[in-house]
Amino acid sequence: MPRAFVMLVALHLAAMFAVAGAAAADFKVAPVKVTVMKSVYGEVQTRDTLAARARIGGTVHDISVRVGDEVKEGDVIATVVDPKLALQMQALDAQIKSAAAQLDNARTTLERTQKLFQQGAATKSSLDQAQTNVDVLSSQLNTVKANRTVVVQQAKEGAVLAPGSGRVLTVPLADGSVMLPGETVATMATGGYFLRLALPERYAGGIAKGGEVVVAKRGVLGKASAETLKGTIVTVYPEIENGRVMADVEVPGLGGFFVGERTLVSLPVATREAIAVPPAAVATRHGLDFVTLRKGPAKVVVSVIPGEPVRTPQGVMTEILTGLQPGDEVVVP
């Protein structure tokens, strides 16, 4: 390298650091605790999985939902029809008409017997018998009407209702399917979503309930993104399965994900000590990084190797991998 070029670079650096030193402050280097973040993939899980079941047996008609649809609690998602209920209704209607006619006849007989009893042409026993017939037929009519009400309620229970608000996960049946009472018509994810994490067991001691995590937005896999969501660790399972520690994370705004979808999660797993300085203290010249130190009345420029930005109690700072020692006084413009 020509000597003239070396001198030119040296003069340029000296001039730059002289200008930077015009308005500078000192920062004393000391080890700081840095949180170690681990990037893993979290799987979206639903808090509750509810089954919409048929309350009566029969044939399925009018399935109004498909996998992925959003439903609200109480929505009718299908109808189960039992043809026998219509036949029972017709039979009960006929019994009601017959009982009503018999009751009308018994009441007419009662009125006639009452008049004859008042005229002394009928006995007390015949009056009591007529009254008893009216009471018995009235009870029979009420019984048939109650049976009809039961059949009407059974027909209404043919409407399969959504047990909760959420997204439909499965619809194992189709129109025309025959099913028994209690069989599942559809399953739904309700109660919101959360992230299920599986971490290597070496991080078991570094995660705890209440820890904050950073979640990449939907579609961000294996790459950094400025768009992130904040989450909180709510459960750390005490049992290690296949060398993995399981943890659940609550993330507001996770409803846009699919159940079972994976997304990138960064969470704290440990702490370590590091040497860090304010970002303004590091100057880059011709591909090299320099820091100005105060040595008594003089200033010394040293070459350093910076690392990634780290979050410290003093704010976001630049980690210095080599070139500085605790106790050094760094000049910060």
C-alpha positions in Angstrom: 0.0 0.0 0.0 1.5 3.4 -0.9 2.8 5.4 2.0 1.0 8.5 0.8 -2.3 6.7 0.9 -1.7 5.4 4.5 -0.9 8.9 5.6 -4.0 10.3 3.9 -6.2 7.7 5.7 -4.5 8.5 9.0 -5.0 12.2 8.6 -8.6 11.7 7.6 -9.3 9.5 10.7 -7.6 12.0 13.0 -9.6 14.8 11.5 -12.9 12.9 12.0 -12.1 11.9 15.6 -11.0 15.5 16.3 -14.3 16.8 15.1 -16.2 14.1 17.1 -14.3 15.0 20.2 -15.4 18.6 20.1 -18.6 17.8 21.9 -18.1 14.5 23.8 -19.0 12.9 27.1 -17.4 10.0 28.9 -19.0 6.5 29.4 -17.3 4.2 31.9 -17.3 0.6 30.6 -18.8 -2.0 33.0 -20.3 -5.4 32.5 -24.1 -5.3 32.0 -26.6 -8.2 32.2 -28.0 -9.1 28.8 -31.0 -11.3 28.2 -30.3 -14.2 25.9 -33.1 -14.6 23.4 -33.9 -18.0 21.8 -35.8 -18.2 18.5 -38.2 -21.2 18.2 -41.3 -22.1 16.4 -44.6 -21.9 18.2 -47.8 -23.7 17.1 -51.1 -22.0 17.3 -53.6 -24.0 19.5 -57.2 -23.3 20.4 -58.1 -22.9 24.0 -61.3 -25.0 23.7 -62.5 -27.5 21.1 -66.3 -27.9 21.4 -68.5 -30.4 19.5 -71.9 -29.5 18.1 -73.9 -32.7 18.7 -77.3 -33.9 17.5 -79.8 -34.1 20.3 -82.1 -36.4 18.4 -81.6 -39.2 15.9 -82.5 -38.9 12.3 -81.4 -37.6 8.9 -79.1 -34.6 8.6 -80.4 -31.7 6.4 -79.3 -28.2 5.6 -75.7 -28.2 6.9 -74.9 -24.4 6.7 -71.3 -24.3 7.7 -68.0 -25.4 6.1 -64.5 -25.9 7.5 -63.0 -22.5 8.4 -66.3 -20.6 8.8 -66.8 -18.3 11.7 -69.9 -19.0 13.8 -71.5 -17.4 16.9 -72.9 -19.2 19.9 -76.4 -20.4 19.2 -76.3 -20.3 15.4 -78.1 -23.1 13.7 -75.5 -25.0 11.7 -77.6 -28.0 10.6 -81.0 -29.7 11.0 -81.8 -33.3 12.0 -85.1 -34.5 10.8 -86.9 -37.6 12.3 -89.9 -38.6 10.1 -91.4 -40.5 13.1 -91.9 -37.3 15.0 -94.3 -36.0 12.3 -96.3 -39.2 12.5 -96.4 -39.0 16.3 -97.7 -35.5 16.0 -100.5 -36.6 13.7 -101.5 -39.4 16.0 -101.5 -37.1 19.0 -103.5 -34.5 17.1 -106.1 -37.2 16.4 -106.1 -38.2 20.1 -106.6 -34.6 21.1 -109.6 -34.2 18.9 -111.1 -37.5 20.2 -110.5 -36.5 23.8 -111.9 -33.0 23.2 -115.1 -34.5 21.7 -115.6 -36.9 24.6 -115.0 -34.1 27.0 -117.6 -31.9 25.4 -120.1 -34.8 25.5 -119.3 -35.5 29.2 -119.8 -31.8 30.0 -123.2 -31.8 28.2 -124.2 -34.9 30.2 -123.1 -33.2 33.4 -125.2 -30.1 32.7 -128.2 -32.2 32.0 -127.7 -34.3 35.2 -127.4 -31.1 37.2 -130.7 -29.8 36.0 -132.4 -33.2 36.6 -130.9 -33.3 40.1 -132.2 -29.8 40.9 -135.7 -31.0 39.8 -135.4 -34.2 41.9 -135.4 -36.4 38.8 -131.7 -37.6 39.2 -129.8 -39.1 42.1 -126.7 -37.7 43.8 -124.7 -40.7 42.6 -125.5 -40.1 38.9 -124.4 -36.4 39.4 -121.2 -37.5 40.9 -120.6 -40.0 38.1 -121.1 -37.4 35.5 -118.7 -35.0 37.3 -116.1 -37.8 37.5 -116.4 -38.5 33.8 -115.7 -34.8 33.1 -112.6 -34.8 35.4 -111.2 -38.0 33.9 -111.7 -36.9 30.3 -110.2 -33.5 31.1 -107.1 -35.1 32.6 -106.8 -37.4 29.6 -106.9 -34.4 27.2 -104.2 -32.6 29.2 -102.1 -35.7 29.1 -102.3 -36.0 25.4 -101.5 -32.2 25.0 -98.5 -32.6 27.2 -97.3 -35.6 25.1 -97.7 -33.4 22.0 -95.6 -30.7 23.6 -92.9 -33.2 24.2 -92.9 -34.2 20.5 -92.9 -30.6 19.4 -89.8 -30.0 21.7 -88.1 -33.0 20.2 -88.7 -31.7 16.7 -87.2 -28.3 17.8 -84.2 -30.1 19.1 -83.5 -31.2 15.6 -81.8 -27.9 15.1 -78.1 -28.4 15.8 -76.8 -25.2 17.5 -73.2 -23.9 17.8 -72.1 -24.5 21.4 -69.8 -21.4 21.3 -68.4 -18.7 19.1 -65.4 -19.5 17.1 -64.1 -21.2 13.9 -65.3 -24.5 12.5 -62.5 -27.1 12.4 -64.3 -30.2 11.1 -67.6 -31.1 9.5 -67.5 -34.9 9.3 -71.0 -35.3 7.9 -72.9 -34.4 4.7 -76.6 -33.8 3.9 -78.5 -37.0 4.0 -76.3 -38.7 6.6 -78.2 -40.8 9.2 -77.0 -40.2 12.8 -77.9 -41.2 16.3 -78.5 -38.9 19.3 -75.2 -37.5 20.6 -73.2 -37.8 17.4 -71.0 -34.9 16.3 -72.1 -32.7 13.4 -69.1 -30.3 13.6 -66.2 -29.3 15.9 -65.3 -25.7 16.7 -62.3 -23.9 18.0 -63.6 -21.5 20.7 -62.2 -19.5 23.6 -59.4 -17.8 21.7 -56.0 -19.0 20.6 -52.6 -19.4 22.2 -49.1 -20.5 21.2 -47.7 -23.8 22.3 -43.9 -23.8 22.5 -41.5 -26.8 22.7 -38.1 -25.8 24.0 -35.0 -28.0 24.5 -34.7 -29.1 28.1 -31.4 -27.2 28.5 -33.5 -24.0 28.6 -35.8 -25.3 31.3 -34.2 -23.2 34.0 -34.3 -20.0 32.0 -38.0 -19.7 31.2 -40.6 -18.7 33.7 -44.2 -17.6 33.9 -44.7 -13.9 33.1 -41.8 -13.7 30.7 -42.3 -11.6 27.6 -41.8 -13.0 24.1 -41.8 -11.5 20.6 -43.9 -13.2 18.0 -43.6 -12.7 14.3 -46.7 -11.8 12.5 -48.5 -14.3 10.3 -46.5 -15.6 7.3 -43.1 -14.7 8.8 -41.1 -18.0 9.0 -37.3 -18.1 9.2 -36.7 -14.4 8.5 -36.6 -11.2 10.6 -39.5 -8.8 10.5 -40.2 -5.4 11.9 -43.8 -6.3 12.4 -44.1 -8.3 15.6 -46.6 -9.1 18.3 -45.9 -9.1 22.0 -46.8 -12.1 24.1 -46.6 -13.3 27.7 -45.7 -16.8 29.0 -48.7 -17.9 31.0 -47.9 -21.6 31.7 -44.7 -23.6 31.9 -45.4 -27.3 32.2 -43.4 -29.1 34.9 -43.0 -32.3 32.9 -40.3 -32.8 30.2 -41.5 -34.8 27.2 -39.0 -36.3 24.8 -36.4 -33.8 25.9 -38.7 -30.8 25.4 -40.1 -28.2 27.8 -43.6 -27.2 26.9 -44.9 -23.6 27.5 -48.0 -21.7 26.6 -47.9 -18.1 25.5 -50.8 -15.6 25.4 -50.6 -13.3 22.4 -53.3 -10.6 21.8 -54.3 -10.4 18.2 -53.5 -14.1 17.4 -57.0 -14.7 16.0 -55.8 -14.2 12.4 -53.8 -17.5 12.5 -55.0 -20.9 11.6 -55.1 -23.6 14.3 -51.9 -25.6 14.0 -50.1 -22.9 12.1 -46.4 -22.3 13.1 -44.8 -19.0 13.6 -41.4 -17.7 14.8 -41.1 -16.8 18.5 -38.2 -15.1 20.3 -38.2 -15.5 24.1 -35.7 -15.0 26.9 -34.0 -18.2 28.1 -31.0 -16.9 30.1 -28.9 -13.9 31.1 -25.2 -13.2 30.6 -22.7 -10.4 31.2 -21.5 -8.4 28.3 -19.5 -5.2 27.5 -21.7 -2.7 25.8 -21.4 1.0 24.8 -23.8 3.5 23.4 -24.2 3.1 19.6 -22.9 6.7 19.1 -19.5 5.7 20.6 -18.7 3.4 17.8 -17.4 5.0 14.6 -17.0 3.0 11.3 -14.3 4.1 8.9 -13.4 2.2 5.8 -14.9 -1.1 7.0 -13.3 -0.9 10.5 -14.9 0.0 13.8 -13.3 2.3 16.3 -13.9 3.6 19.8 -12.2 6.6 21.4 -10.9 6.1 24.9 -9.9 8.8 27.4 -6.5 8.0 28.9 -5.9 10.9 31.4 -5.7 14.1 29.4 -5.2 12.2 26.1 -7.5 10.4 23.8 -6.7 7.0 22.3 -8.5 5.5 19.3 -8.8 1.7 19.5 -10.2 -0.8 17.1 -13.1 -2.9 18.3 -15.3 -5.7 17.0 -19.0 -4.9 17.7 -21.8 -7.4 18.1 -25.5 -7.2 17.9 -27.5 -4.4 19.7 -28.5 -5.5 23.2 -31.2 -4.2 25.5 -29.8 -3.1 28.9 -31.2 -1.1 31.8 -29.6 2.0 30.2 -31.4 1.3 26.9 -30.4 -0.3 23.6 -26.6 -0.4 23.4 -24.0 -2.0 21.1 -22.2 -5.1 22.4 -18.4 -5.0 22.1 -17.0 -8.5 21.6 -13.3 -7.5 21.8 -11.2 -4.4 22.2 -12.5 -2.9 25.5 -12.1 -3.8 29.2 -14.2 -3.0 32.2 -13.1 0.4 33.6 -12.3 2.0 30.2 -13.6 5.5 29.7 -15.2 5.8 26.3 -15.8 9.1 24.7 -19.3 9.4 23.4 -20.1 12.2 21.0 
